[in-house]
Amino acid sequence: MSKTLLRIDASARTMGSVSRTLADAVQHAWQTANPDGRVVLRDLAAQPVPHISPDTITGYYTPTDQLTPALRAATALSDELIAELLAAHTLLISTPMYNFSIPSALKAYIDQIVRLNHTFAADENGLRGLVADRPTFIASAAGAVYTGTNIAGLNFEGPYLTTLLGFLGIASVELLSVEGTTVDPQAMEATLQQTRERIHALLH
């Protein structure tokens, strides 16, 4: 069976997006290493995922055999996105940093896939992820330079995503970041080159 790469793009920009450019490099390297592989694209700008509704939440906590037609409809997209995630051998998330964290488009997607008894469980043993670990890449772009500066603590994007994925059961996460995209062209070029070299080392 051929492998599948699930790529999720979150940048509002489809042109000139550094995070998408970085994800292109990851996808190219992955396809080179997996010539028979299949890429599933989920572009959250071109096809936004709606925010969850009251019926969606109710459906999440209703036993399957008690779901009404309305609740089944309200959770149908969540079912689809979760199935897509579980079927992927490799996960690639490309995202810019907006206001120190992720775009709302990506948060809407996350709220559809983080679901009790589907991607995580809560029982007498506490909370545990139900998603099998798989290679996961986060291609991130930030306008400012955070690493090694006095604003490093304002970067909530990477810590949030790695924590969230770990909660679901995905521990094999590689964070690929480019910084200074709007304020420091030299830093951007330096981190972009370093990240491209890291991608090559990871996927070849």
C-alpha positions in Angstrom: 0.0 0.0 0.0 1.4 3.4 -0.9 2.0 6.0 1.8 -0.1 9.1 2.2 1.0 12.6 3.1 -1.7 14.8 4.5 -0.8 18.5 4.0 -2.7 21.2 5.8 -2.1 24.8 4.8 -3.3 27.6 7.1 -1.8 30.8 5.7 -4.4 33.3 4.5 -1.9 34.1 1.7 -1.8 31.8 -1.3 0.9 33.9 -3.0 4.1 35.0 -1.3 3.5 32.8 1.7 6.8 31.7 3.4 5.1 28.9 5.3 3.6 27.5 2.1 7.0 27.7 0.4 8.6 25.8 3.2 5.9 23.2 3.0 6.5 22.9 -0.7 10.1 21.9 0.1 8.9 19.3 2.6 6.4 17.9 0.2 8.9 17.7 -2.6 11.4 15.9 -0.4 8.7 13.5 0.8 7.6 12.8 -2.7 11.2 12.2 -3.8 11.6 9.7 -1.0 8.1 8.2 -1.7 7.6 8.2 -5.4 4.5 6.0 -5.2 3.1 8.1 -2.3 -0.1 10.1 -2.4 -0.6 13.7 -1.2 -3.9 14.8 0.2 -4.2 18.6 0.3 -6.3 20.5 2.8 -6.1 24.2 2.1 -7.8 26.1 5.0 -7.7 29.3 3.0 -9.3 28.0 -0.2 -11.7 25.8 1.7 -12.2 27.1 5.2 -13.3 24.7 7.9 -16.3 26.1 9.7 -16.2 26.8 13.5 -18.0 24.2 15.5 -21.6 24.9 16.4 -23.7 24.1 19.4 -25.0 21.0 17.6 -21.4 19.9 16.8 -20.6 20.0 20.5 -23.8 18.2 21.4 -23.0 15.6 18.8 -19.5 15.1 20.2 -20.9 14.0 23.5 -23.8 12.0 22.2 -23.4 8.2 21.8 -23.3 7.1 18.2 -26.5 5.1 18.4 -28.4 8.1 19.8 -27.4 10.7 17.2 -30.3 12.4 15.5 -30.1 13.2 11.7 -29.3 16.8 12.7 -26.5 15.8 15.0 -25.0 13.4 12.4 -25.0 16.3 9.9 -23.3 18.6 12.5 -20.5 16.1 13.1 -20.1 14.8 9.5 -17.2 17.1 8.8 -15.4 16.2 12.0 -15.8 12.5 11.0 -14.3 13.2 7.6 -11.4 15.2 8.9 -10.6 12.7 11.6 -10.7 9.8 9.1 -8.4 11.8 6.8 -5.9 12.3 9.6 -5.9 8.7 10.8 -5.3 7.5 7.3 -2.2 9.6 6.8 1.2 8.1 7.2 2.9 11.5 7.4 1.4 14.9 8.5 2.5 18.3 7.2 1.1 21.5 8.7 2.1 24.8 7.2 1.2 27.9 9.2 2.3 31.4 9.7 2.4 33.0 13.2 -0.5 35.4 13.7 -0.3 37.5 16.9 2.0 35.1 18.6 0.0 31.9 17.8 -1.8 30.1 15.0 -4.4 31.5 12.5 -8.0 31.1 13.4 -8.4 28.9 10.3 -6.1 26.3 11.8 -7.8 26.5 15.2 -11.2 25.8 13.6 -9.7 22.7 12.0 -8.2 21.6 15.3 -11.6 22.0 17.1 -13.0 19.6 14.5 -10.4 16.9 15.1 -9.8 17.0 18.8 -12.7 14.8 19.8 -13.4 12.5 22.8 -13.3 8.8 22.0 -12.1 9.5 18.5 -8.7 11.2 18.8 -8.3 11.1 22.6 -9.8 9.3 25.6 -10.6 10.2 29.1 -11.1 7.4 31.7 -10.0 6.2 35.1 -6.4 6.3 33.9 -6.6 10.0 32.8 -6.3 11.5 29.4 -4.6 9.7 26.5 -4.2 10.1 22.8 -5.8 7.7 20.4 -3.9 8.8 17.3 -1.0 6.5 16.4 2.3 8.3 16.2 3.5 9.3 12.7 6.1 11.6 11.2 4.8 15.1 11.5 6.3 18.3 10.1 5.3 21.8 11.1 6.4 24.4 8.5 6.1 27.7 10.3 6.9 31.3 9.4 7.1 34.3 11.8 7.4 37.9 11.0 9.7 38.7 13.9 12.8 36.9 15.2 12.0 35.1 18.4 14.7 32.5 18.9 17.4 33.8 21.2 15.8 37.2 21.7 13.9 38.9 24.5 10.6 38.1 22.9 11.2 34.4 22.7 8.5 33.8 25.4 5.9 35.4 23.1 6.1 32.5 20.6 3.1 30.4 21.6 2.7 28.8 18.2 5.3 26.0 18.3 4.7 25.1 21.9 1.0 25.0 21.4 1.1 22.8 18.3 3.6 20.3 19.7 1.6 20.1 22.9 -1.6 19.6 21.1 -0.2 16.9 18.8 1.4 15.2 21.7 -1.9 15.2 23.5 -3.4 13.3 20.6 -0.6 10.8 20.5 1.7 12.2 17.9 5.2 12.6 19.4 7.4 12.5 16.3 7.1 16.2 15.5 9.7 18.2 13.6 9.3 22.0 13.9 10.7 23.8 10.9 10.7 27.5 11.4 11.7 30.6 9.4 11.8 33.9 11.3 12.2 37.5 10.5 10.0 37.4 7.4 8.8 41.0 7.8 11.6 42.7 9.9 14.9 41.0 9.2 15.6 39.8 5.7 19.1 38.5 6.6 17.7 36.4 9.5 14.9 35.1 7.2 17.4 34.0 4.6 19.7 32.4 7.1 16.9 30.4 8.9 15.3 29.5 5.5 18.6 28.0 4.3 19.2 26.2 7.6 15.6 24.8 7.5 16.0 23.6 3.8 19.2 21.8 4.8 17.4 20.2 7.7 14.5 19.1 5.5 17.0 17.5 3.1 18.7 15.7 6.0 15.3 14.5 7.5 13.7 13.2 4.3 16.6 11.9 2.2 
